Amino acid sequence: MRRIFAFLLLTMSLLSAPLAVRVPNASSAGQPEDFSPAAPIPPVKLPYQVGIASWYGSFFQGKETTSGHPFNMWAMTAAHRTLPLGTRVRVTNLANNLAVILRINDRGPVPDSRIIDLSYGAARALHFSGQGLAPVRIDILARKGPLGVTASPNATQLASLP
């Protein structure tokens, strides 16, 4: 009997409790909601590489690059050891936050302590042609796939890069 009484009491209290419903009124119209769910935090995109960049210029002007095209010291191009030829990258000078978009068209750099070799024009745009070396960040924007198709990388593709 006590169980039935407790069950009925619980049921009646739940049925008689008001439901929590927010009804907008005229005074709150147009006001931002103070209890809206937080926006999802976008994932942090990690750089492909961070390290030291160098540049090469007039000595190589007109000579054939690994891609088969003549080197143009004023073009926005770079040499990288492992990225596929034709890959587009953003290179950011970490000393001044200037960035350029380059196409990988050659192999290098020769010294192991450097991660990328930029054309003179790219180094000049990043304001380090006078110093010769600069700390940089490399982000992949698009890479050449089979049959020359350019695709933006996703997380799986980035993880599979050397």
C-alpha positions as CSV (number, residue, x, y, z in Angstrom):
1,M,0.0,0.0,0.0
2,R,2.8,2.4,0.8
3,R,4.5,1.6,-2.5
4,I,1.3,2.5,-4.4
5,F,0.9,5.7,-2.4
6,A,4.5,6.7,-3.1
7,F,4.1,5.9,-6.8
8,L,0.9,8.0,-7.0
9,L,2.5,10.9,-5.1
10,L,5.5,10.9,-7.4
11,T,3.4,10.6,-10.6
12,M,1.1,13.5,-9.5
13,S,4.0,15.7,-8.6
14,L,5.6,15.1,-12.0
15,L,2.4,15.7,-13.9
16,S,1.6,18.9,-12.0
17,A,5.1,20.4,-12.3
18,P,5.3,23.1,-15.0
19,L,7.4,22.3,-18.0
20,A,10.4,24.5,-18.5
21,V,9.6,26.4,-21.7
22,R,11.0,29.8,-22.6
23,V,8.5,32.0,-24.2
24,P,9.9,35.2,-25.8
25,N,8.2,38.3,-24.7
26,A,8.1,41.7,-26.3
27,S,10.9,43.1,-24.1
28,S,13.4,40.4,-25.1
29,A,12.6,40.6,-28.9
30,G,15.7,41.3,-30.8
31,Q,18.0,40.7,-27.8
32,P,20.7,38.1,-28.1
33,E,20.0,34.9,-26.2
34,D,22.0,34.6,-23.1
35,F,21.9,30.8,-22.9
36,S,22.6,29.8,-26.5
37,P,24.9,26.8,-26.9
38,A,28.6,27.6,-27.4
39,A,29.8,27.6,-31.0
40,P,32.0,24.6,-31.8
41,I,35.7,25.4,-31.6
42,P,37.4,25.0,-34.9
43,P,40.3,22.6,-35.0
44,V,43.7,24.1,-35.0
45,K,45.4,23.4,-38.3
46,L,49.0,22.4,-37.7
47,P,51.7,23.5,-40.1
48,Y,53.2,21.0,-42.4
49,Q,56.8,22.1,-41.4
50,V,58.5,24.7,-39.4
51,G,62.2,25.5,-39.8
52,I,64.8,27.6,-41.7
53,A,64.4,28.8,-45.3
54,S,67.0,30.0,-47.6
55,W,66.8,31.4,-51.1
56,Y,68.6,31.0,-54.5
57,G,68.8,33.5,-57.3
58,S,70.8,34.9,-60.2
59,F,73.4,32.1,-60.4
60,F,70.6,29.7,-61.3
61,Q,68.6,32.1,-63.5
62,G,67.4,30.3,-66.7
63,K,68.8,26.9,-65.6
64,E,66.5,23.9,-65.8
65,T,64.6,23.0,-62.6
66,T,63.6,19.5,-61.6
67,S,60.2,20.2,-63.1
68,G,61.8,20.8,-66.5
69,H,61.1,24.5,-66.6
70,P,63.8,27.2,-66.6
71,F,64.4,28.8,-63.2
72,N,63.0,32.3,-62.9
73,M,64.4,34.1,-59.8
74,W,61.5,36.5,-59.7
75,A,58.7,33.8,-59.8
76,M,56.9,32.7,-56.7
77,T,58.5,29.2,-56.7
78,A,60.5,27.1,-54.3
79,A,62.5,23.9,-53.9
80,H,61.5,21.2,-51.4
81,R,63.0,17.8,-50.8
82,T,59.8,15.7,-50.6
83,L,56.6,17.6,-51.6
84,P,55.4,16.7,-55.1
85,L,56.3,19.0,-57.8
86,G,53.4,21.4,-58.5
87,T,52.3,21.5,-54.9
88,R,51.1,25.0,-53.8
89,V,52.2,26.1,-50.3
90,R,51.9,29.1,-48.1
91,V,55.2,30.1,-46.6
92,T,55.1,32.5,-43.6
93,N,58.2,34.3,-42.3
94,L,57.9,33.8,-38.6
95,A,60.1,36.9,-37.9
96,N,57.6,39.3,-39.4
97,N,54.4,37.3,-40.2
98,L,54.6,38.1,-44.0
99,A,53.4,35.2,-46.2
100,V,53.5,34.2,-49.8
101,I,51.9,31.4,-51.9
102,L,54.5,29.4,-53.8
103,R,54.6,26.5,-56.2
104,I,57.1,23.7,-55.6
105,N,59.0,23.3,-58.9
106,D,62.5,22.1,-57.8
107,R,64.3,19.8,-55.4
108,G,66.4,21.1,-52.5
109,P,67.7,22.7,-50.4
110,V,71.1,21.2,-50.2
111,P,71.9,21.8,-46.5
112,D,70.0,19.5,-44.2
113,S,69.5,22.3,-41.7
114,R,67.0,24.0,-44.1
115,I,63.5,22.9,-45.0
116,I,62.8,24.9,-48.2
117,D,64.7,27.0,-50.7
118,L,62.8,30.0,-52.1
119,S,63.3,32.0,-55.3
120,Y,64.9,35.4,-54.8
121,G,61.5,37.0,-55.6
122,A,59.8,35.1,-52.8
123,A,62.5,35.8,-50.3
124,R,62.3,39.5,-51.2
125,A,58.5,39.4,-50.7
126,L,59.1,37.9,-47.3
127,H,61.7,40.6,-46.5
128,F,64.6,38.2,-45.8
129,S,66.7,38.4,-49.0
130,G,69.2,40.6,-47.2
131,Q,69.7,38.1,-44.4
132,G,69.8,34.9,-46.5
133,L,68.0,32.8,-44.0
134,A,64.7,33.1,-42.1
135,P,62.5,31.0,-39.8
136,V,59.4,29.9,-41.7
137,R,56.2,27.9,-41.5
138,I,55.0,25.9,-44.5
139,D,51.3,25.1,-45.0
140,I,50.1,23.0,-47.8
141,L,47.3,24.6,-49.8
142,A,46.9,22.1,-52.7
143,R,49.0,19.4,-54.1
144,K,49.2,17.8,-57.5
145,G,47.5,14.4,-57.6
146,P,47.3,11.7,-60.4
147,L,46.9,13.1,-63.9
148,G,47.9,16.6,-62.6
149,V,44.6,17.1,-60.8
150,T,45.0,19.7,-58.0
151,A,43.2,18.9,-54.7
152,S,43.1,20.6,-51.4
153,P,44.5,18.2,-48.7
154,N,42.3,16.7,-46.0
155,A,43.5,15.4,-42.7
156,T,44.1,11.9,-44.1
157,Q,46.2,13.2,-47.0
158,L,48.2,15.4,-44.6
159,A,48.9,12.5,-42.3
160,S,50.2,10.4,-45.2
161,L,52.7,13.0,-46.4
162,P,56.4,12.3,-45.7
